[in-house]
Amino acid sequence: MFFPPNPPITSFAGQRIWIAGASTGIGAATAKAFIAAGARVAVSARTADTLEREFGEHARVLPCDVTDAAALQAAANTLIAEWGGIDLVIAMAGTYSTMRADTLDLAAAKRIVEVNLNGVFNLFAAVRTQLLAQRSGGFAIVASVAGYGGLPNSMAYSATKAACINLAQSMWMDLRAHGIAVTVINPGFVRTPLTATNPFPMPFLIDADEAAREILKGLARGEFEIHFPKAFSRLLKLLNLLPHGLYLRLVKKGTRM
Protein backbone atom coordinates (compact mmCIF):
# COMPACT_ATOMS: atom_id res chain seq x y z
CA MET A 1 0.00 0.00 0.00
CA PHE A 2 1.92 3.02 -1.30
CA PHE A 3 -0.44 5.73 -0.04
CA PRO A 4 -2.35 4.38 2.97
CA PRO A 5 -5.64 6.21 3.67
CA ASN A 6 -4.66 6.62 7.34
CA PRO A 7 -1.32 7.25 9.05
CA PRO A 8 0.46 3.92 9.72
CA ILE A 9 1.06 3.07 13.36
CA THR A 10 4.63 1.93 13.89
CA SER A 11 4.07 0.86 17.50
CA PHE A 12 1.08 0.45 19.79
CA ALA A 13 3.24 0.87 22.89
CA GLY A 14 1.89 3.76 24.94
CA GLN A 15 -1.10 4.31 22.65
CA ARG A 16 -4.25 5.33 24.56
CA ILE A 17 -7.02 3.08 23.24
CA TRP A 18 -10.67 2.87 24.27
CA ILE A 19 -12.73 -0.13 23.15
CA ALA A 20 -16.50 -0.06 23.60
CA GLY A 21 -17.84 -3.61 23.49
CA ALA A 22 -14.88 -5.45 24.98
CA SER A 23 -16.46 -7.99 27.31
CA THR A 24 -16.42 -10.98 24.93
CA GLY A 25 -15.57 -12.11 21.41
CA ILE A 26 -13.58 -9.91 19.06
CA GLY A 27 -13.68 -6.95 21.45
CA ALA A 28 -12.10 -8.85 24.34
CA ALA A 29 -9.52 -10.50 22.10
CA THR A 30 -8.56 -7.17 20.52
CA ALA A 31 -8.25 -5.46 23.89
CA LYS A 32 -5.92 -8.22 25.09
CA ALA A 33 -3.85 -7.95 21.92
CA PHE A 34 -3.41 -4.20 22.44
CA ILE A 35 -2.44 -4.75 26.08
CA ALA A 36 0.15 -7.34 24.99
CA ALA A 37 1.52 -4.78 22.52
CA GLY A 38 2.07 -2.25 25.31
CA ALA A 39 -0.94 0.01 24.80
CA ARG A 40 -2.87 1.75 27.56
CA VAL A 41 -6.34 0.27 27.16
CA ALA A 42 -9.76 1.19 28.50
CA VAL A 43 -12.60 -1.30 28.09
CA SER A 44 -16.33 -0.71 28.22
CA ALA A 45 -19.40 -2.92 28.08
CA ARG A 46 -22.62 -3.35 30.03
CA THR A 47 -21.27 -6.19 32.19
CA ALA A 48 -18.94 -4.81 34.85
CA ASP A 49 -18.29 -8.23 36.38
CA THR A 50 -17.14 -9.70 33.07
CA LEU A 51 -14.83 -6.77 32.39
CA GLU A 52 -13.26 -7.02 35.84
CA ARG A 53 -12.80 -10.77 35.49
CA GLU A 54 -11.27 -10.53 32.01
CA PHE A 55 -9.04 -7.51 32.51
CA GLY A 56 -8.59 -6.83 36.21
CA GLU A 57 -5.63 -4.50 36.65
CA HIS A 58 -4.52 -4.76 33.00
CA ALA A 59 -6.97 -2.19 31.62
CA ARG A 60 -9.09 0.75 32.76
CA VAL A 61 -12.58 -0.66 33.25
CA LEU A 62 -15.44 1.72 32.45
CA PRO A 63 -18.77 -0.14 32.40
CA CYS A 64 -21.42 1.56 30.26
CA ASP A 65 -23.99 0.85 27.56
CA VAL A 66 -23.48 2.31 24.08
CA THR A 67 -27.18 3.09 23.91
CA ASP A 68 -26.73 5.50 26.83
CA ALA A 69 -25.17 8.64 25.37
CA ALA A 70 -24.82 10.35 28.75
CA ALA A 71 -22.97 7.36 30.24
CA LEU A 72 -20.60 7.27 27.28
CA GLN A 73 -19.89 10.99 27.61
CA ALA A 74 -19.15 10.54 31.31
CA ALA A 75 -16.77 7.67 30.52
CA ALA A 76 -15.04 9.75 27.83
CA ASN A 77 -14.66 12.67 30.23
CA THR A 78 -13.10 10.35 32.80
CA LEU A 79 -10.59 8.97 30.31
CA ILE A 80 -9.65 12.39 28.95
CA ALA A 81 -9.07 13.67 32.49
CA GLU A 82 -6.90 10.67 33.34
CA TRP A 83 -5.04 10.27 30.06
CA GLY A 84 -4.95 13.82 28.71
CA GLY A 85 -6.22 12.58 25.34
CA ILE A 86 -7.21 9.53 23.32
CA ASP A 87 -5.30 7.99 20.41
CA LEU A 88 -7.84 5.44 19.19
CA VAL A 89 -11.50 4.69 19.88
CA ILE A 90 -13.05 1.47 18.59
CA ALA A 91 -16.81 0.95 18.34
CA MET A 92 -16.99 -2.83 18.87
CA ALA A 93 -20.35 -3.15 20.63
CA GLY A 94 -22.92 -5.01 18.61
CA THR A 95 -25.85 -7.37 18.78
CA TYR A 96 -27.28 -9.88 16.37
CA SER A 97 -30.22 -12.17 15.90
CA THR A 98 -31.39 -14.05 12.85
CA MET A 99 -34.42 -12.40 11.30
CA ARG A 100 -36.44 -12.80 8.16
CA ALA A 101 -38.79 -10.27 6.56
CA ASP A 102 -41.74 -12.66 6.69
CA THR A 103 -41.32 -13.15 10.45
CA LEU A 104 -40.27 -9.64 11.45
CA ASP A 105 -39.68 -9.02 15.15
CA LEU A 106 -39.98 -5.23 15.27
CA ALA A 107 -38.74 -4.85 18.85
CA ALA A 108 -35.64 -6.95 18.11
CA ALA A 109 -34.99 -5.03 14.89
CA LYS A 110 -35.14 -1.70 16.73
CA ARG A 111 -32.76 -3.03 19.39
CA ILE A 112 -30.24 -4.05 16.71
CA VAL A 113 -30.41 -0.58 15.16
CA GLU A 114 -30.07 1.06 18.58
CA VAL A 115 -26.91 -0.87 19.46
CA ASN A 116 -25.19 -1.42 16.11
CA LEU A 117 -25.79 1.98 14.52
CA ASN A 118 -27.00 4.51 17.08
CA GLY A 119 -24.37 3.23 19.50
CA VAL A 120 -21.66 4.28 17.03
CA PHE A 121 -23.09 7.79 16.83
CA ASN A 122 -23.25 7.96 20.64
CA LEU A 123 -19.63 6.87 20.99
CA PHE A 124 -18.32 9.28 18.37
CA ALA A 125 -20.30 12.14 19.90
CA ALA A 126 -18.59 11.42 23.23
CA VAL A 127 -15.06 11.80 21.81
CA ARG A 128 -15.56 14.16 18.86
CA THR A 129 -14.64 17.36 20.65
CA GLN A 130 -11.44 15.86 22.05
CA LEU A 131 -10.32 14.37 18.75
CA LEU A 132 -10.97 17.63 16.91
CA ALA A 133 -9.06 19.59 19.56
CA GLN A 134 -6.12 17.19 19.33
CA ARG A 135 -6.15 17.18 15.51
CA SER A 136 -4.99 13.59 15.86
CA GLY A 137 -6.20 10.16 16.84
CA GLY A 138 -8.49 7.67 15.20
CA PHE A 139 -12.00 6.26 15.28
CA ALA A 140 -12.71 2.71 14.14
CA ILE A 141 -16.10 1.11 13.50
CA VAL A 142 -16.64 -2.63 13.50
CA ALA A 143 -19.14 -3.40 10.75
CA SER A 144 -19.26 -6.76 8.93
CA VAL A 145 -18.95 -8.37 5.52
CA ALA A 146 -22.73 -8.80 5.95
CA GLY A 147 -22.90 -5.08 5.19
CA TYR A 148 -21.62 -5.56 1.63
CA GLY A 149 -25.04 -6.74 0.45
CA GLY A 150 -28.35 -8.03 1.71
CA LEU A 151 -28.40 -11.59 3.02
CA PRO A 152 -31.28 -13.92 3.87
CA ASN A 153 -32.08 -14.37 7.56
CA SER A 154 -30.08 -11.22 8.37
CA MET A 155 -32.62 -8.50 7.75
CA ALA A 156 -31.84 -6.00 10.54
CA TYR A 157 -28.20 -6.93 11.17
CA SER A 158 -27.06 -6.58 7.55
CA ALA A 159 -28.84 -3.24 7.24
CA THR A 160 -27.04 -1.79 10.27
CA LYS A 161 -23.67 -3.02 9.09
CA ALA A 162 -24.21 -1.55 5.62
CA ALA A 163 -25.03 1.74 7.33
CA CYS A 164 -21.82 1.52 9.39
CA ILE A 165 -19.71 1.05 6.26
CA ASN A 166 -21.36 4.06 4.64
CA LEU A 167 -20.95 6.06 7.85
CA ALA A 168 -17.21 5.28 8.04
CA GLN A 169 -16.72 6.45 4.45
CA SER A 170 -18.46 9.76 5.16
CA MET A 171 -16.53 10.24 8.38
CA TRP A 172 -13.18 9.60 6.69
CA MET A 173 -13.90 12.29 4.09
CA ASP A 174 -15.11 14.77 6.71
CA LEU A 175 -12.35 14.19 9.27
CA ARG A 176 -9.23 13.72 7.14
CA ALA A 177 -8.57 17.48 7.05
CA HIS A 178 -8.72 17.51 10.86
CA GLY A 179 -5.97 14.91 11.21
CA ILE A 180 -8.34 12.18 12.43
CA ALA A 181 -8.07 8.66 11.01
CA VAL A 182 -11.22 6.63 10.35
CA THR A 183 -11.25 2.86 9.87
CA VAL A 184 -13.99 0.34 9.15
CA ILE A 185 -13.48 -3.27 10.21
CA ASN A 186 -15.45 -5.92 8.31
CA PRO A 187 -15.09 -9.41 9.81
CA GLY A 188 -16.53 -12.53 8.29
CA PHE A 189 -17.63 -15.36 10.55
CA VAL A 190 -15.76 -15.27 13.86
CA ARG A 191 -16.28 -17.77 16.67
CA THR A 192 -18.03 -15.69 19.37
CA PRO A 193 -21.03 -16.05 21.71
CA LEU A 194 -23.16 -14.26 19.09
CA THR A 195 -22.28 -16.54 16.17
CA ALA A 196 -22.62 -19.62 18.38
CA THR A 197 -26.39 -19.25 18.00
CA ASN A 198 -26.34 -19.44 14.18
CA PRO A 199 -28.41 -22.39 12.92
CA PHE A 200 -26.49 -22.61 9.62
CA PRO A 201 -22.95 -23.51 8.45
CA MET A 202 -20.43 -20.66 8.69
CA PRO A 203 -17.77 -20.84 5.95
CA PHE A 204 -14.20 -19.76 6.73
CA LEU A 205 -14.95 -19.52 10.47
CA ILE A 206 -11.99 -18.13 12.45
CA ASP A 207 -11.22 -17.61 16.14
CA ALA A 208 -11.45 -14.22 17.86
CA ASP A 209 -7.68 -14.16 18.45
CA GLU A 210 -7.05 -14.39 14.71
CA ALA A 211 -9.55 -11.58 14.13
CA ALA A 212 -7.69 -9.43 16.67
CA ARG A 213 -4.39 -10.04 14.90
CA GLU A 214 -5.93 -8.93 11.60
CA ILE A 215 -7.28 -5.78 13.20
CA LEU A 216 -3.94 -4.75 14.71
CA LYS A 217 -2.15 -5.54 11.48
CA GLY A 218 -4.58 -3.44 9.43
CA LEU A 219 -4.38 -0.50 11.82
CA ALA A 220 -0.60 -0.65 11.74
CA ARG A 221 -0.69 -0.43 7.95
CA GLY A 222 -3.05 2.55 7.96
CA GLU A 223 -5.80 0.73 6.08
CA PHE A 224 -9.25 2.27 5.76
CA GLU A 225 -11.02 -1.08 5.47
CA ILE A 226 -9.77 -4.09 7.40
CA HIS A 227 -11.58 -7.20 6.15
CA PHE A 228 -11.02 -10.86 6.92
CA PRO A 229 -10.75 -13.73 6.33
CA LYS A 230 -9.69 -12.62 2.87
CA ALA A 231 -10.93 -15.72 1.03
CA PHE A 232 -14.46 -15.03 2.25
CA SER A 233 -14.51 -11.22 2.20
CA ARG A 234 -13.11 -11.03 -1.33
CA LEU A 235 -15.69 -13.52 -2.57
CA LEU A 236 -18.49 -11.38 -1.15
CA LYS A 237 -16.96 -8.25 -2.67
CA LEU A 238 -16.95 -9.93 -6.09
CA LEU A 239 -20.56 -11.06 -5.70
CA ASN A 240 -21.60 -7.49 -5.00
CA LEU A 241 -20.14 -6.34 -8.31
CA LEU A 242 -22.77 -8.41 -10.12
CA PRO A 243 -26.07 -6.98 -11.39
CA HIS A 244 -28.73 -7.08 -8.70
CA GLY A 245 -30.81 -9.75 -10.37
CA LEU A 246 -27.87 -12.12 -10.61
CA TYR A 247 -26.60 -11.32 -7.10
CA LEU A 248 -29.99 -11.98 -5.54
CA ARG A 249 -30.41 -15.33 -7.27
CA LEU A 250 -26.87 -16.55 -6.58
CA VAL A 251 -26.92 -15.64 -2.89
CA LYS A 252 -30.38 -17.10 -2.42
CA LYS A 253 -29.30 -20.35 -4.09
CA GLY A 254 -25.88 -20.48 -2.42
CA THR A 255 -27.20 -19.98 1.10
CA ARG A 256 -30.18 -22.30 0.55
CA MET A 257 -32.34 -20.02 2.64
Residue pairs with C-beta under 8 A, 6 or more apart in sequence:
1 221
1 222
1 223
4 221
4 222
4 223
5 172
5 181
5 222
5 223
5 224
6 138
6 181
6 182
6 183
6 222
6 223
6 224
7 181
7 222
8 220
8 221
8 222
9 15
9 219
9 220
9 222
10 220
11 37
11 38
12 34
12 37
12 38
12 39
12 216
12 220
13 37
13 38
13 39
14 38
14 39
14 40
15 34
15 39
15 40
15 87
15 88
16 39
16 40
16 42
16 79
16 83
16 85
16 86
16 87
16 88
17 34
17 39
17 40
17 41
17 42
17 86
17 87
17 88
17 89
17 90
18 41
18 42
18 43
18 44
18 62
18 76
18 79
18 86
18 88
18 89
18 90
18 127
19 27
19 30
19 31
19 34
19 41
19 42
19 43
19 44
19 89
19 90
19 92
20 44
20 45
20 64
20 66
20 72
20 89
20 90
20 91
20 92
20 93
20 119
20 123
21 27
21 44
21 45
21 66
21 90
21 91
21 92
21 93
21 94
21 142
22 28
22 30
22 31
22 43
22 44
22 45
22 51
22 54
22 55
22 59
22 92
23 43
23 45
23 46
23 47
23 50
23 51
23 54
24 45
24 50
24 192
24 193
25 190
25 192
25 193
25 194
25 208
26 92
26 142
26 187
26 190
26 192
26 208
26 211
26 212
26 215
27 43
27 45
27 90
27 92
27 93
27 142
28 43
28 54
28 208
29 208
29 209
29 211
29 212
30 90
30 92
30 211
30 212
30 215
30 216
31 41
31 43
31 55
31 59
32 54
32 212
33 209
33 212
33 213
33 215
33 216
34 41
34 216
35 41
35 55
35 58
35 59
37 216
40 60
40 83
41 55
41 58
41 59
41 60
42 59
42 60
42 61
42 62
42 75
42 79
43 51
43 54
43 55
43 59
43 60
43 61
43 62
44 51
44 62
44 63
44 64
44 66
44 72
44 75
44 93
45 51
45 63
45 64
45 93
46 63
46 64
46 65
47 63
48 61
48 63
51 61
51 63
52 61
55 61
60 79
60 82
62 75
62 78
62 79
64 71
64 72
64 74
64 75
65 71
66 72
66 91
66 93
66 115
66 119
66 120
66 122
66 123
67 114
67 115
67 118
67 119
67 122
68 122
69 122
69 125
69 126
72 122
72 123
72 125
72 126
73 125
73 126
75 126
76 86
76 126
76 127
76 130
79 86
80 86
80 130
85 130
85 134
85 137
86 127
86 130
86 131
86 134
86 137
87 136
87 137
87 138
88 137
88 138
88 139
88 140
88 219
89 123
89 124
89 127
89 131
89 137
89 138
89 139
89 140
90 139
90 140
90 141
90 142
90 185
91 119
91 120
91 123
91 124
91 139
91 140
91 141
91 142
92 142
93 115
93 116
93 119
93 123
94 115
94 116
94 119
94 142
94 194
95 111
95 112
95 115
95 116
95 194
96 112
96 157
96 194
96 195
97 105
97 108
97 112
97 156
97 157
97 197
98 153
98 154
98 197
98 198
98 199
99 105
99 108
99 109
99 153
99 154
99 155
99 156
99 157
100 152
100 153
100 155
101 155
104 155
108 156
109 155
109 156
112 156
112 157
112 160
113 156
113 159
113 160
116 157
116 160
116 161
116 164
117 160
117 163
117 164
117 167
120 141
120 164
120 167
124 139
124 171
127 139
130 137
131 137
131 139
131 175
131 178
131 180
132 178
132 180
134 179
135 178
135 179
135 180
136 179
136 180
137 179
137 180
137 181
138 180
138 181
138 182
138 183
138 219
139 171
139 175
139 180
139 181
139 182
139 183
140 182
140 183
140 184
140 185
140 219
141 164
141 167
141 168
141 182
141 183
141 184
141 185
142 164
142 185
142 187
143 161
143 162
143 164
143 165
143 168
143 184
143 185
143 186
144 157
144 158
144 161
144 164
144 186
144 187
144 188
145 186
145 187
145 188
145 227
145 232
145 233
145 236
146 154
146 157
146 158
146 161
147 158
147 160
147 161
147 162
147 163
147 164
147 165
147 186
148 162
148 165
148 186
148 236
148 237
148 239
148 240
149 158
149 162
149 236
149 239
149 240
149 247
149 251
150 158
150 159
150 251
151 158
151 251
151 255
152 251
152 252
152 255
152 257
153 200
153 255
153 257
161 186
164 184
165 184
165 186
168 182
168 183
168 184
168 224
169 184
171 182
172 182
172 224
175 181
175 182
176 182
181 222
182 224
183 218
183 219
183 223
183 224
183 225
183 226
184 224
184 225
184 226
185 215
185 218
185 225
185 226
185 227
186 225
186 226
186 227
186 228
186 233
187 211
187 214
187 227
187 228
188 203
188 204
188 206
188 227
188 228
188 229
188 232
188 233
188 236
189 195
189 202
189 203
189 204
189 205
189 206
189 232
190 205
190 206
190 207
190 208
190 211
191 205
191 206
191 207
191 208
192 208
195 202
195 205
200 255
200 257
203 232
204 229
204 231
204 232
206 228
206 229
210 228
210 229
211 228
214 226
214 228
214 229
215 226
217 226
218 226
219 226
227 233
227 237
239 247
239 250
239 251
240 247
242 250
